[in-house]
């Protein structure tokens, strides 16, 4: 194999590995959101079958959403209080 061909293959492998890691992260994020939606919809009664790392990620995602909701509620309350009555 020529050095040029080897270098091209290494670049392709590096690019494919980076893309695979991106897809793994996206897949994990989607799995976390799916579990949250299943709990909300009542399709999941407990989290016993999940790994501790996954539950930790789940807690972080729930906390993030809770903060977003609280921030939006504060925005709406401040908009409501600034209106003249």
MISE-920024 format. One line per 10 residues: number of its first residue (from 0); for each residue x, y, z of N, C-alpha, C, CB. Coordinates in steps of 0.05 Angstrom, whole numbers. Glycine has a CB too. Layout:
N
NUM = X,Y,Z,X,Y,Z,X,Y,Z,X,Y,Z  ...
END
This chain:
85
0 = 17,-23,0,0,0,0,18,25,0,-19,0,25  11,43,-16,26,68,-18,21,86,7,19,83,-44  40,103,12,37,121,35,14,140,32,63,137,39  9,149,8,-13,167,2,-40,153,7,-12,177,-26  -42,128,-1,-67,113,3,-71,108,33,-66,86,-12  -50,102,47,-51,97,75,-60,122,90,-24,87,86  -50,144,83,-57,170,95,-87,176,90,-39,193,85  -96,171,66,-124,176,59,-142,158,76,-129,172,29  -135,133,78,-151,114,94,-151,122,123,-140,86,91  -129,131,134,-128,140,162,-145,164,166,-99,146,170
10 = -146,182,147,-163,206,149,-192,197,149,-158,226,126  -199,179,131,-227,169,130,-235,155,155,-231,151,106  -217,139,166,-223,125,191,-227,145,214,-200,106,198  -210,166,215,-212,186,235,-238,201,233,-189,206,233  -246,208,209,-272,222,204,-295,204,212,-274,231,175  -294,179,204,-316,160,210,-318,156,240,-311,134,196  -295,155,254,-296,151,283,-308,176,297,-267,146,294  -301,199,288,-313,224,299,-343,224,294,-300,249,287  -351,217,271,-380,217,264,-394,196,282,-385,210,234  -382,173,285,-394,152,302,-397,161,331,-377,126,301
20 = -377,176,341,-379,186,368,-401,207,371,-353,199,377  -405,224,350,-427,243,350,-454,229,350,-425,262,325  -456,208,334,-481,193,333,-487,179,359,-480,173,310  -466,168,372,-470,156,398,-481,176,419,-444,144,408  -469,199,419,-479,220,437,-508,228,431,-460,245,436  -514,231,406,-541,238,398,-560,216,406,-543,243,368  -552,191,402,-569,168,409,-574,168,439,-556,142,400  -553,172,455,-556,172,484,-575,194,493,-528,176,497  -572,218,482,-590,240,488,-619,233,482,-582,266,474  -623,220,459,-650,213,451,-661,191,470,-651,203,422
30 = -645,173,479,-653,152,498,-662,165,524,-631,132,502  -647,184,534,-653,198,559,-680,211,556,-632,218,566  -684,226,534,-710,240,530,-733,220,527,-708,257,505  -728,197,515,-749,177,512,-758,166,539,-740,155,494  -739,162,556,-745,152,583,-762,173,598,-720,145,599  -754,198,596,-769,220,609,-798,220,598,-755,247,604  -801,219,572,-828,219,561,-844,195,569,-827,221,530  -831,172,571,-845,147,580,-854,150,609,-826,123,577  -838,162,626,-846,166,653,-870,185,655,-822,176,670  -868,206,640,-890,226,640,-916,214,630,-882,250,623
40 = -914,197,609,-938,185,597,-948,161,613,-932,176,569  -933,152,633,-942,130,650,-935,103,638,-971,132,654  -919,102,617,-911,77,605,-889,63,620,-903,81,576  -876,78,638,-854,67,654,-860,73,683,-826,79,646  -861,52,699,-868,55,728,-843,59,745,-883,30,737  -820,50,737,-796,53,753,-771,54,735,-793,30,774  -749,59,748,-723,61,734,-704,39,742,-711,89,738  -714,17,751,-698,-4,762,-679,-17,742,-715,-26,774  -687,-17,716,-671,-30,696,-649,-13,684,-689,-40,674  -646,12,694,-627,31,683,-601,31,699,-639,59,681
50 = -579,36,686,-553,37,699,-551,63,716,-530,35,678  -534,62,736,-531,87,752,-521,111,736,-511,81,775  -504,106,716,-495,128,699,-518,140,683,-472,118,680  -535,122,673,-558,132,657,-577,147,675,-572,108,644  -581,138,699,-599,153,718,-587,180,724,-603,136,744  -561,181,727,-547,207,732,-552,226,709,-517,203,737  -549,216,685,-555,233,661,-584,241,660,-547,218,635  -601,223,668,-630,229,669,-636,251,689,-646,204,676  -623,250,712,-627,271,732,-617,298,722,-612,264,758  -595,298,708,-585,323,697,-604,335,677,-557,319,684
60 = -615,318,660,-634,327,639,-659,338,652,-640,305,619  -669,325,672,-693,334,686,-688,361,700,-703,313,707  -665,363,712,-658,388,725,-656,411,705,-631,386,740  -645,405,682,-642,425,661,-670,435,652,-627,414,636  -688,416,648,-715,423,639,-730,439,661,-731,398,632  -726,430,686,-739,444,708,-729,473,710,-733,430,735  -703,478,706,-693,505,706,-704,522,683,-662,505,704  -707,509,660,-719,523,637,-748,531,642,-717,506,611  -763,513,655,-791,519,661,-792,541,682,-805,493,672  -776,540,702,-776,561,723,-768,588,711,-757,554,745
70 = -749,588,693,-741,613,680,-764,624,663,-716,608,662  -778,607,649,-800,616,632,-823,626,650,-810,594,614  -828,613,672,-849,622,691,-842,650,702,-852,602,714  -816,654,709,-808,681,718,-812,702,697,-779,680,728  -806,695,672,-809,714,650,-839,721,647,-799,703,624  -856,701,648,-884,707,645,-896,723,668,-899,681,642  -886,717,693,-895,732,716,-886,761,715,-885,718,742  -862,765,706,-852,793,704,-867,808,682,-822,793,699  -874,794,661,-889,807,639,-917,814,649,-891,789,614  -929,796,665,-956,800,676,-956,823,696,-966,774,688
80 = -936,825,713,-935,845,733,-928,873,722,-915,838,755  -916,873,698,-909,899,686,-933,911,670,-885,896,669  -953,895,666,-977,906,651,-993,924,669,-994,883,641  -1002,946,659,-1020,964,675,-1047,950,679,-1023,992,662  -1058,954,702,-1084,942,708,-1107,961,705,-1085,931,735
END
